[in-house]
Amino acid sequence: MASDLTITSIKIPVWLWANVILDLRRRGGGVRESGAFLLGREDRNPARVSSYICYDDVDPAAYQQGAIAFHANGCAALWQHCRNKQLQLLIDVHTHPGTDVRQSRIDERHPMLPVVGHTAMVVPNFGRTAWWSLATVGVYEYLGGFRWRTYAAAAPGRRVRLSIW
């Protein structure tokens, strides 16, 4: 699903981000983690997210064990969805229970897409956070070999930014 274009930044329309946050909040119910894949076209830089699909939409059993467990049938359904819509997976995003948005050891060792350059985001408080800002969200780029680059919220070269459209 990855192209030869190196993505240096990704834009998410604020209205779409608001929908993602509200969906994650609702699906987690304030008691469990939830997640979504942010999809778009990576054939330009910055890449732009145009839609999303929640983990449990493509893997109905993703949340049934208390923690997120994404299964092979979910991966197959996700890739089929991307092919049908001519989209690429740009970001995976999931929630954590508290305010700590650092990647857990499980997050670090099990990237949703173990491809160099893939972006992962962690949202605090089971999604109970501002939908108009990324200031409290962890943003990470996969470097391969279970290594990640962290993008600070205040960094001028932040990998992910909200946009008006």
C-alpha positions as a printed Julia matrix, in Angstrom:
165×3 Matrix{Float64}:
   0.0     0.0    0.0
   2.98    2.3    0.26
   4.2     4.31  -2.71
   7.67    5.48  -3.64
   6.82    9.02  -2.51
   8.31    9.88   0.86
   5.65   11.54   2.97
   7.01   14.36   5.1
   3.68   15.68   6.34
   0.02   14.69   6.44
  -2.98   17.0    6.66
  -6.26   16.04   8.3
  -9.33   18.23   7.77
 -10.5    19.39  11.2
 -14.09   18.27  10.54
 -12.86   14.75   9.75
 -10.63   14.7   12.86
 -13.64   15.76  14.95
 -15.61   12.8   13.58
 -12.71   10.43  14.31
 -12.41   11.64  17.91
 -16.16   11.43  18.53
 -16.29    7.95  16.98
 -13.36    6.68  19.06
 -14.91    8.16  22.2
 -18.25    6.48  21.47
 -16.8     3.1   20.52
 -14.57    2.95  23.59
 -17.39    4.02  25.88
 -14.92    5.58  28.3
 -13.72    2.15  29.43
 -11.64    0.6   26.64
  -9.25    1.5   23.86
 -10.53    1.98  20.32
  -8.87    2.82  17.04
  -9.21    3.86  13.43
  -7.29    3.9   10.18
  -7.01    7.29   8.48
  -7.06    6.87   4.72
  -6.22    9.09   1.79
  -3.94    9.51  -1.16
  -0.21    9.54  -0.62
   0.58   10.63  -4.18
   1.23   14.2   -3.1
   3.1    15.94  -0.35
   1.58   16.83   1.97
  -0.59   13.75   1.9
  -4.22   14.43   2.81
  -6.58   12.24   4.83
  -9.98   11.99   3.15
 -11.75    9.27   5.15
 -11.37    6.82   7.99
 -12.54    3.4    9.02
 -12.63    2.17  12.61
 -10.84   -1.02  13.61
 -14.07   -2.79  14.53
 -15.65   -1.91  11.17
 -13.17   -4.23   9.43
 -12.48   -6.56  12.39
 -15.6    -6.95  14.56
 -13.55   -8.85  17.19
 -10.9    -6.11  17.53
 -12.06   -4.97  20.99
 -13.44   -8.19  22.43
 -10.43   -9.06  24.59
 -10.26   -5.78  26.52
  -7.24   -4.51  24.62
  -7.05   -3.96  20.88
  -6.27   -7.15  18.97
  -6.41   -6.68  15.21
  -6.73   -9.96  13.33
  -5.74  -11.2    9.86
  -9.34  -11.09   8.6
  -9.43   -7.4    9.57
  -6.23   -6.73   7.62
  -7.68   -8.44   4.55
 -10.9    -6.42   4.85
  -8.93   -3.18   5.3
  -6.79   -3.79   2.2
  -9.88   -4.7    0.18
 -11.58   -1.47   1.31
  -8.49    0.52   0.3
  -8.36   -1.16  -3.12
 -12.07   -0.58  -3.73
 -11.82    3.12  -2.79
  -8.34    3.64  -4.32
  -6.98    4.88  -0.99
  -3.88    4.22   1.07
  -3.47    3.78   4.8
  -1.82    7.0    5.97
  -2.18    6.84   9.76
  -3.39    4.46  12.41
  -4.76    6.08  15.55
  -5.84    4.54  18.83
  -6.77    5.68  22.3
  -5.06    5.19  25.64
  -6.84    5.23  29.03
  -5.0     8.16  30.66
  -3.18   11.3   29.65
   0.04    9.49  28.68
   0.25    9.39  24.89
   3.64    7.74  24.7
   3.59    4.48  22.84
   3.3     1.45  25.07
   5.81   -1.36  24.72
   3.09   -3.28  22.85
   2.6    -0.31  20.46
   6.34   -0.13  19.78
   6.74   -3.86  19.16
   3.55   -4.35  17.1
   3.11   -1.56  14.54
  -0.22   -1.75  12.74
   1.66   -1.28   9.46
   5.32   -2.26   9.88
   6.48   -0.2    6.91
   9.17    2.45   7.24
   7.51    5.87   7.18
   4.13    4.75   8.52
   2.53    7.17  11.02
   0.84    6.16  14.26
  -1.07    8.43  16.64
  -2.13    7.96  20.26
  -5.12    9.87  21.67
  -5.49   10.31  25.46
  -8.38    9.56  27.83
 -10.21    7.03  25.64
 -10.84    9.85  23.15
 -12.07   12.43  25.63
  -9.86   15.19  24.27
 -10.19   18.3   22.13
 -11.26   17.54  18.56
  -9.97   20.89  17.26
  -6.33   20.36  18.24
  -3.56   17.79  18.11
  -1.73   19.32  21.1
  -2.44   16.35  23.39
  -2.0    13.63  20.75
   1.16   11.54  20.37
   2.51   11.31  16.81
   5.07    8.69  15.78
   6.81    7.65  12.56
   7.96    4.06  12.13
  11.67    3.83  11.27
  11.9     0.05  11.01
  13.44   -2.43  13.44
  10.87   -1.48  16.1
  12.3     2.06  16.26
  10.1     5.16  16.14
  10.56    8.91  15.73
   8.46   11.02  18.09
   7.01   14.34  16.94
   6.5    16.83  19.75
   3.2    18.72  19.81
   4.89   22.12  19.59
   7.47   21.14  16.97
   7.39   23.39  13.89
   7.94   20.4   11.57
   5.13   18.33  13.04
   4.35   15.37  10.8
   0.56   15.64  11.14
  -1.42   18.88  11.0
  -5.08   19.81  11.02
  -6.36   21.83   8.07
  -9.55   23.68   7.28
 -10.33   21.51   4.26
